Amino acid sequence: MAIASSSRWLVGVSALLALPAAMANDRVQVVTSFSILADMVENVGGDHVDVTSLVAADGDAHVFSPSPGDARSLANADLVVFNGLRFEGWMERLISASDYNGSMVTATDGIEPLSFAAHDEQEHAAHDHAEHGHEEHDHDDHGHDDHADEHAGHDHGNQDPHAWQDMHQAEVYIANIRDGLMAADADNADAYRANAEQYLQEMAEVDAEIRSLIDEIPASTSVITGHDSFGYFSSAYGVNFLSPVGLSTEADPSGASMAALVDVIEKENVKALFHENMTNQSIITQLAEETGLPIAGTLYADALAAEGEASTYLGMMRHNAQVLHDALAEPGHKEPSHEEHDDGHGHDH
């Protein structure tokens, strides 16, 4: 009897140990192109998804080169989520190489993307911001006609793909991810719907925090980052961003463009320089040496941090706003409040 009882106990333990693996096999296998999307999918999918990010935290999607292992990950996926707007120039080739023919979500479907002409218009307002407040962008020409030519030459074309930098635009990402998961796993549709709603509420709270922080930065302030990835942030929240290179981190600024940027720094109200976590930091370091401006911190544009607050999308957005605030806010300063963000980006969820 003791032997029989022991055998039953061992069988029971084996069954319990097998449960996590069985549960994992029941989860939707999702492959995302980069880390920000992976975090969004994990928040909407919860316990019902296993997520693999092709480009890891602190990785640069601009220069990513897929491996055979990445093709295998795609081949075994139930759902693939990518940004679109030509952000992942390698994605189409990878999908073809993997023979993946399953469901796909283009996270930016339904977004009205900014063009780089719009960026140029935004950069005209460095002189006019104080009069018009953070919402309006009419900046001087800072040599960005050259940037527009550079943008046209990159895989991204003339549309800015970094729409997640505006949290109202990111609502579209969440709706698309939710709908993709519901289509792939109808049995758990209610969970995906509830998770998405909760996440959207958290996003709205962080968006309000960002606006409160940025409102304490004088509207005439300009900042410089490693590459042109904060156009949506600028449009949504009003900080004027300049960059020594164009959209792609593959680009190296020419000597002439660096010299022109030094001139801009001297003419405009540029208070600080910022590194980005996944770009060549030597460019910003060189600018700091030539201008005497401080490097005020690290911003996260195209990739989450491997650890710490910026290792989630909401934490990244909060971190960026706090770093900008700490470097640029003036005691007692308060910009006129933004009008409620209702510029055609409102969406039904």
TIROMAR-490154 format. One record per residue (C-alpha): x, y, z. Coordinates in steps of 0.2 Angstrom, whole numbers, padded with zeros to 4 digits, always signed. Example, Ala and Ser with C-alpha at 12.3 -4.5 7.8 and 13.67 -1.06 7.14 Angstrom:
<pts>
+0062-0022+0039/+0068-0005+0036/
</pts>
This chain:
<pts>
+0000+0000+0000/+0014+0012+0004/+0022+0009-0013/+0005+0012-0022/+0003+0028-0012/+0020+0034-0016/+0017+0030-0034/+0001+0040-0034/+0010+0055-0026/+0024+0055-0039/+0011+0055-0053/+0002+0069-0044/+0018+0079-0043/+0023+0076-0061/+0006+0082-0066/+0007+0098-0056/+0025+0101-0063/+0018+0099-0081/+0005+0112-0078/+0015+0128-0081/+0022+0121-0098/+0005+0116-0103/-0002+0133-0099/+0013+0141-0108/+0008+0131-0124/-0009+0137-0123/-0004+0155-0123/-0004+0165-0139/+0014+0166-0146/+0017+0184-0151/+0032+0191-0159/+0035+0210-0159/+0047+0220-0169/+0054+0230-0155/+0054+0232-0136/+0040+0246-0134/+0028+0235-0144/+0032+0220-0133/+0028+0229-0117/+0011+0235-0125/+0007+0218-0130/+0011+0211-0113/+0000+0224-0105/-0015+0220-0116/-0012+0201-0117/-0008+0198-0099/-0006+0180-0094/-0013+0174-0111/+0002+0179-0121/+0020+0174-0123/+0030+0189-0131/+0046+0188-0140/+0054+0205-0146/+0065+0204-0161/+0075+0220-0156/+0078+0219-0138/+0078+0233-0125/+0092+0246-0128/+0093+0239-0146/+0092+0250-0162/+0079+0244-0174/+0086+0256-0188/+0102+0245-0189/+0094+0228-0184/+0099+0213-0194/+0088+0198-0192/+0096+0181-0189/+0090+0164-0194/+0084+0162-0176/+0072+0177-0178/+0065+0169-0194/+0061+0153-0184/+0053+0164-0170/+0042+0171-0183/+0038+0154-0191/+0032+0148-0174/+0021+0163-0170/+0003+0165-0168/+0003+0184-0171/+0016+0196-0177/+0015+0214-0171/+0025+0228-0180/+0025+0247-0180/+0023+0250-0199/+0026+0267-0207/+0042+0259-0214/+0050+0260-0197/+0056+0242-0199/+0064+0242-0216/+0069+0223-0213/+0052+0217-0208/+0045+0212-0225/+0061+0202-0229/+0061+0193-0213/+0042+0188-0215/+0046+0182-0232/+0061+0172-0226/+0051+0164-0212/+0037+0159-0223/+0025+0166-0210/+0007+0167-0216/-0002+0170-0199/-0010+0185-0192/-0001+0202-0192/-0005+0218-0183/+0002+0235-0190/+0001+0245-0174/+0000+0262-0183/-0015+0257-0194/-0027+0272-0192/-0015+0285-0187/-0012+0301-0197/+0007+0301-0197/+0017+0317-0196/+0027+0321-0211/+0044+0328-0210/+0038+0344-0218/+0027+0346-0203/+0043+0344-0192/+0051+0358-0202/+0035+0369-0199/+0036+0365-0180/+0054+0370-0179/+0049+0388-0185/+0042+0392-0169/+0057+0394-0158/+0055+0413-0158/+0036+0412-0158/+0032+0400-0144/+0032+0412-0130/+0018+0422-0138/+0008+0407-0144/+0011+0394-0130/+0016+0376-0132/+0003+0371-0144/+0008+0380-0160/+0024+0376-0169/+0030+0389-0182/+0049+0388-0181/+0063+0396-0191/+0072+0386-0204/+0087+0378-0196/+0094+0370-0211/+0081+0356-0210/+0078+0357-0229/+0093+0346-0229/+0085+0335-0216/+0070+0333-0227/+0081+0327-0241/+0089+0315-0229/+0072+0308-0223/+0067+0305-0241/+0083+0295-0244/+0080+0283-0229/+0068+0268-0228/+0055+0278-0218/+0051+0290-0233/+0043+0306-0228/+0032+0300-0214/+0038+0300-0196/+0035+0282-0189/+0038+0287-0170/+0020+0289-0166/+0021+0281-0149/+0029+0297-0143/+0012+0305-0143/+0002+0295-0130/-0015+0300-0139/-0008+0292-0154/-0002+0277-0144/-0021+0274-0140/-0022+0268-0158/-0008+0255-0155/-0017+0248-0140/-0034+0247-0150/-0025+0238-0164/-0016+0226-0152/-0032+0222-0143/-0041+0218-0159/-0027+0207-0165/-0026+0197-0149/-0045+0195-0149/-0045+0189-0167/-0031+0177-0163/-0039+0171-0147/-0057+0174-0146/-0059+0163-0131/-0050+0177-0121/-0058+0192-0129/-0066+0198-0113/-0049+0198-0104/-0040+0207-0119/-0054+0220-0119/-0053+0223-0100/-0034+0224-0100/-0034+0236-0114/-0046+0248-0105/-0036+0247-0089/-0020+0251-0099/-0028+0266-0108/-0033+0273-0091/-0015+0271-0085/-0009+0280-0101/-0021+0294-0098/-0014+0297-0081/+0004+0297-0087/-0001+0309-0101/-0008+0321-0088/+0008+0320-0078/+0018+0323-0094/+0008+0339-0098/+0010+0345-0080/+0029+0343-0081/+0031+0351-0098/+0020+0366-0094/+0034+0372-0082/+0047+0373-0097/+0047+0389-0106/+0040+0387-0123/+0055+0396-0132/+0066+0382-0125/+0075+0371-0138/+0084+0354-0135/+0095+0343-0145/+0095+0324-0146/+0104+0311-0156/+0092+0308-0170/+0075+0315-0176/+0063+0304-0166/+0053+0316-0155/+0042+0325-0168/+0026+0317-0161/+0032+0322-0143/+0035+0340-0149/+0018+0341-0158/+0009+0334-0142/+0018+0342-0128/+0027+0357-0136/+0045+0355-0133/+0056+0360-0148/+0068+0346-0153/+0083+0348-0164/+0094+0334-0171/+0111+0334-0179/+0106+0319-0190/+0090+0314-0198/+0077+0301-0194/+0089+0286-0196/+0103+0282-0183/+0113+0275-0198/+0115+0293-0204/+0131+0303-0199/+0130+0322-0199/+0142+0331-0211/+0154+0343-0205/+0143+0357-0213/+0127+0351-0204/+0137+0350-0187/+0143+0368-0190/+0126+0374-0194/+0119+0366-0178/+0132+0375-0168/+0126+0391-0176/+0108+0386-0171/+0113+0383-0153/+0121+0400-0152/+0105+0409-0160/+0091+0399-0152/+0087+0396-0133/+0095+0379-0132/+0098+0375-0114/+0104+0357-0114/+0109+0342-0125/+0102+0324-0122/+0109+0307-0126/+0098+0294-0132/+0099+0276-0126/+0102+0268-0143/+0111+0281-0153/+0129+0286-0156/+0133+0296-0141/+0149+0303-0148/+0139+0316-0159/+0131+0324-0144/+0147+0323-0134/+0156+0333-0148/+0142+0346-0148/+0144+0348-0129/+0163+0351-0131/+0160+0363-0145/+0146+0373-0136/+0149+0371-0118/+0131+0365-0115/+0128+0352-0102/+0122+0334-0107/+0107+0334-0096/+0103+0316-0096/+0097+0301-0107/+0081+0301-0116/+0072+0285-0123/+0065+0286-0141/+0065+0269-0150/+0069+0257-0137/+0065+0253-0119/+0079+0252-0106/+0085+0235-0100/+0080+0239-0082/+0074+0253-0072/+0059+0265-0074/+0061+0266-0093/+0060+0248-0095/+0041+0250-0098/+0032+0261-0111/+0023+0271-0097/+0039+0272-0087/+0049+0278-0102/+0037+0292-0106/+0037+0297-0088/+0056+0297-0087/+0058+0307-0103/+0046+0321-0096/+0054+0321-0079/+0072+0322-0087/+0067+0336-0098/+0058+0345-0083/+0073+0343-0072/+0085+0351-0085/+0074+0364-0092/+0060+0370-0080/+0061+0387-0072/+0055+0389-0054/+0038+0398-0054/+0036+0397-0073/+0019+0390-0080/+0015+0390-0098/-0004+0393-0103/-0013+0376-0102/-0015+0366-0117/-0032+0364-0124/-0039+0347-0123/-0029+0337-0136/-0043+0335-0149/-0035+0338-0165/-0042+0323-0175/-0033+0310-0165/-0048+0305-0155/-0052+0287-0157/-0066+0275-0152/-0059+0260-0142/
</pts>
